[in-house]
Amino acid sequence: MEKIISDLGRMYQERNEALQEVTRAHHEALFLLAMAAEYKDDDTGIHIVRIGFLAEALALYLGQPQYFALLLRKAAPMHDVGKIGIPDSVLKKPGGFTPEERQIMNRHASMGAELLGKSRIPLFQMAAEVAFTHHERWDGQGYPRQLAGNAIPLSGRIVSVVDFYDALTMDRVYRPAYSHEQAMEMMLEQREKAFDPAIVDCFERHGTALRALRLRATEHRMSFEDLIAAKPLVL
């Protein structure tokens, strides 16, 4: 009997280890797709790591369950994965887009969702949801579906805010970084327009902590390993 119990215990442990490896492989595949899209858009890659941690923190500040927040941390970096399918002539064009080029560029949201949405794995499903909805606007003037208000999934509403903030506060080839205060002012101008007012208000209340988290991710050069670690963020 003891041998049977021992064998069952070993089999259970081996099964768990195999499942953990499969899960890790899924996470790695998603992250590599996100990195490919980000490098194609001429960024360093740290942006998508920060997006993950900021989205997780904001979800927790909004009172969401830890499981949701941790899943969002890993899904949020996939928000622009559809840019892999956008021609460089459009993606890297200096200056503004023509109406036709803007239509092509806007396709990255649906392309990302199509790329990720065929899987039944919860992480892939949330990543597809984020990719598809993070350019929707609270006032219904976004894309690709012109969703408005709470019809936009919470994951997309959170990622749209943190992506906006992080993009503004990083140096770009065409402009220097905005300060935290400038970025917050611009975010508040989009309250009830582009962004869910409750999420903007929460971001403003916890702005000091979120700013510190962003700085920590940059200075410590948080990486893929940090992003996919199972340990949840401690606020």
C-alpha positions as CSV (number, residue, x, y, z in Angstrom):
1,M,0.0,0.0,0.0
2,E,2.8,2.4,0.9
3,K,4.4,1.8,-2.5
4,I,1.1,2.5,-4.3
5,I,0.7,5.8,-2.4
6,S,4.3,6.7,-3.2
7,D,3.9,5.9,-6.9
8,L,0.7,7.9,-7.0
9,G,2.4,10.9,-5.3
10,R,5.2,10.7,-7.8
11,M,2.8,10.5,-10.7
12,Y,0.8,13.5,-9.4
13,Q,4.0,15.5,-9.0
14,E,5.2,14.7,-12.5
15,R,1.8,15.6,-13.9
16,N,1.9,19.0,-12.1
17,E,5.4,19.7,-13.4
18,A,4.4,18.8,-16.9
19,L,1.4,21.1,-16.7
20,Q,3.6,23.9,-15.4
21,E,6.0,23.5,-18.3
22,V,3.1,23.6,-20.8
23,T,1.8,26.8,-19.1
24,R,5.2,28.3,-19.2
25,A,5.5,27.5,-22.9
26,H,2.2,29.2,-23.6
27,H,3.4,32.3,-21.7
28,E,6.8,32.3,-23.5
29,A,5.0,32.0,-26.9
30,L,2.8,35.0,-26.2
31,F,5.7,37.1,-24.9
32,L,7.9,36.4,-27.9
33,L,5.0,37.4,-30.2
34,A,4.7,40.7,-28.2
35,M,8.4,41.3,-28.4
36,A,8.4,40.7,-32.2
37,A,5.6,43.3,-32.6
38,E,7.3,45.8,-30.3
39,Y,10.7,45.6,-32.0
40,K,9.0,46.0,-35.4
41,D,7.6,49.2,-34.0
42,D,11.1,50.4,-33.1
43,D,10.9,50.2,-29.4
44,T,13.2,48.7,-26.8
45,G,10.8,46.1,-25.3
46,I,10.7,47.5,-21.8
47,H,7.5,49.3,-22.7
48,I,5.5,46.0,-22.8
49,V,7.0,44.8,-19.5
50,R,5.9,48.0,-17.8
51,I,2.5,47.8,-19.4
52,G,2.1,44.4,-17.8
53,F,3.0,45.5,-14.3
54,L,1.0,48.7,-14.5
55,A,-2.1,46.9,-15.7
56,E,-1.8,44.4,-12.9
57,A,-1.4,47.1,-10.3
58,L,-4.3,49.2,-11.6
59,A,-6.5,46.2,-11.6
60,L,-5.7,45.5,-8.0
61,Y,-6.3,49.2,-7.1
62,L,-9.7,48.9,-8.8
63,G,-10.5,46.0,-6.4
64,Q,-10.3,43.2,-9.0
65,P,-9.4,39.7,-7.8
66,Q,-5.7,38.7,-7.7
67,Y,-6.3,36.0,-10.3
68,F,-7.7,38.5,-12.8
69,A,-4.9,41.0,-12.1
70,L,-2.1,38.4,-12.6
71,L,-3.7,37.2,-15.8
72,L,-3.9,40.7,-17.1
73,R,-0.2,41.3,-16.3
74,K,0.6,38.6,-18.7
75,A,-2.0,39.4,-21.3
76,A,-1.6,43.2,-21.4
77,P,1.8,43.1,-23.2
78,M,0.1,41.5,-26.2
79,H,-2.1,44.6,-26.9
80,D,-0.2,45.6,-30.1
81,V,0.7,42.1,-31.3
82,G,-1.3,42.7,-34.5
83,K,1.3,45.2,-35.6
84,I,3.3,42.2,-36.8
85,G,0.9,42.2,-39.8
86,I,1.2,45.9,-40.6
87,P,3.5,46.8,-43.5
88,D,6.6,48.8,-42.4
89,S,5.8,51.4,-45.0
90,V,2.8,52.3,-42.8
91,L,4.0,51.3,-39.3
92,K,7.3,53.3,-39.6
93,K,6.0,56.2,-41.7
94,P,7.2,59.5,-40.2
95,G,4.4,62.1,-39.8
96,G,0.7,61.6,-40.2
97,F,-1.2,58.9,-42.0
98,T,-3.5,59.3,-45.0
99,P,-7.0,58.1,-44.5
100,E,-6.2,54.8,-46.3
101,E,-3.0,54.3,-44.2
102,R,-5.0,55.0,-41.0
103,Q,-7.4,52.2,-42.0
104,I,-4.5,49.9,-42.5
105,M,-2.9,50.8,-39.2
106,N,-6.2,50.4,-37.3
107,R,-6.4,46.8,-38.5
108,H,-3.8,45.8,-36.0
109,A,-6.5,45.5,-33.3
110,S,-8.6,42.9,-35.1
111,M,-5.5,41.2,-36.5
112,G,-4.1,40.7,-33.0
113,A,-7.4,39.3,-31.8
114,E,-7.5,36.9,-34.8
115,L,-4.0,35.8,-34.1
116,L,-4.7,35.0,-30.4
117,G,-8.4,34.3,-30.2
118,K,-8.5,30.7,-31.6
119,S,-7.2,29.2,-28.3
120,R,-9.4,28.2,-25.4
121,I,-6.5,28.9,-22.9
122,P,-7.6,31.7,-20.6
123,L,-4.4,33.7,-21.0
124,F,-4.8,33.6,-24.8
125,Q,-8.4,34.6,-24.6
126,M,-7.7,37.6,-22.4
127,A,-4.8,38.6,-24.6
128,A,-7.1,38.5,-27.6
129,E,-9.7,40.6,-25.7
130,V,-7.1,43.2,-24.9
131,A,-5.7,43.3,-28.4
132,F,-9.2,43.8,-29.8
133,T,-10.5,46.4,-27.4
134,H,-7.7,48.6,-26.1
135,H,-8.3,51.2,-28.9
136,E,-12.0,51.4,-28.1
137,R,-13.1,54.7,-26.4
138,W,-15.5,55.4,-23.6
139,D,-17.4,57.8,-25.8
140,G,-17.8,55.2,-28.6
141,Q,-15.5,56.9,-31.0
142,G,-12.8,54.2,-31.0
143,Y,-12.1,51.2,-33.1
144,P,-12.6,48.5,-34.4
145,R,-16.2,48.1,-33.2
146,Q,-17.0,51.6,-31.8
147,L,-17.9,50.1,-28.4
148,A,-18.8,52.5,-25.7
149,G,-18.8,52.7,-21.9
150,N,-19.1,49.4,-20.0
151,A,-19.6,47.5,-23.3
152,I,-15.8,47.7,-23.5
153,P,-14.3,44.8,-21.5
154,L,-12.5,45.9,-18.3
155,S,-9.2,44.5,-19.5
156,G,-9.3,46.7,-22.6
157,R,-10.3,49.8,-20.5
158,I,-7.4,49.3,-18.1
159,V,-4.8,48.6,-20.8
160,S,-5.8,51.7,-22.8
161,V,-5.1,53.9,-19.8
162,V,-1.8,52.4,-18.8
163,D,-0.6,52.2,-22.5
164,F,-1.5,55.9,-22.9
165,Y,0.4,56.9,-19.7
166,D,3.5,54.8,-20.4
167,A,3.8,55.9,-24.0
168,L,3.6,59.5,-23.0
169,T,6.3,59.2,-20.3
170,M,8.9,57.5,-22.5
171,D,11.3,59.1,-25.0
172,R,10.3,58.6,-28.6
173,V,12.3,59.3,-31.8
174,Y,10.0,62.3,-32.6
175,R,9.8,63.8,-29.0
176,P,11.2,63.7,-25.5
177,A,9.2,62.0,-22.7
178,Y,6.5,64.0,-21.0
179,S,6.6,64.3,-17.2
180,H,4.3,62.4,-14.9
181,E,2.4,65.6,-14.3
182,Q,2.0,66.4,-18.0
183,A,0.9,62.9,-18.7
184,M,-1.7,63.0,-15.9
185,E,-3.1,66.3,-17.2
186,M,-3.5,64.8,-20.7
187,M,-5.1,61.7,-19.2
188,L,-7.6,63.8,-17.2
189,E,-8.5,65.7,-20.4
190,Q,-9.6,62.4,-21.9
191,R,-11.7,61.4,-18.9
192,E,-15.2,60.3,-20.1
193,K,-13.9,60.8,-23.7
194,A,-11.3,58.1,-24.4
195,F,-11.1,56.6,-21.0
196,D,-13.4,55.2,-18.3
197,P,-13.7,57.9,-15.7
198,A,-13.5,55.5,-12.8
199,I,-10.2,54.1,-14.1
200,V,-8.8,57.5,-14.6
201,D,-9.8,58.5,-11.1
202,C,-8.2,55.4,-9.6
203,F,-5.0,56.0,-11.6
204,E,-4.9,59.6,-10.3
205,R,-5.5,58.5,-6.7
206,H,-2.6,56.0,-6.9
207,G,-0.5,58.0,-9.3
208,T,2.5,58.3,-7.0
209,A,2.7,54.5,-6.5
210,L,2.1,53.7,-10.2
211,R,4.8,56.2,-11.1
212,A,7.2,54.5,-8.7
213,L,6.3,51.1,-10.1
214,R,7.1,52.3,-13.6
215,L,10.4,53.7,-12.5
216,R,11.3,50.5,-10.6
217,A,10.5,48.4,-13.7
218,T,12.8,50.6,-15.8
219,E,15.7,51.0,-13.3
220,H,15.7,47.3,-12.4
221,R,15.3,46.3,-16.0
222,M,12.5,44.0,-15.2
223,S,12.3,41.3,-17.9
224,F,10.3,38.5,-19.4
225,E,11.2,36.3,-16.5
226,D,9.8,38.8,-14.0
227,L,6.7,39.3,-16.1
228,I,5.7,35.6,-16.3
229,A,6.6,34.7,-12.7
230,A,3.7,33.2,-10.8
231,K,4.3,35.5,-7.8
232,P,1.6,38.2,-7.8
233,L,2.4,41.9,-7.4
234,V,2.5,43.2,-3.8
235,L,1.2,46.8,-3.6
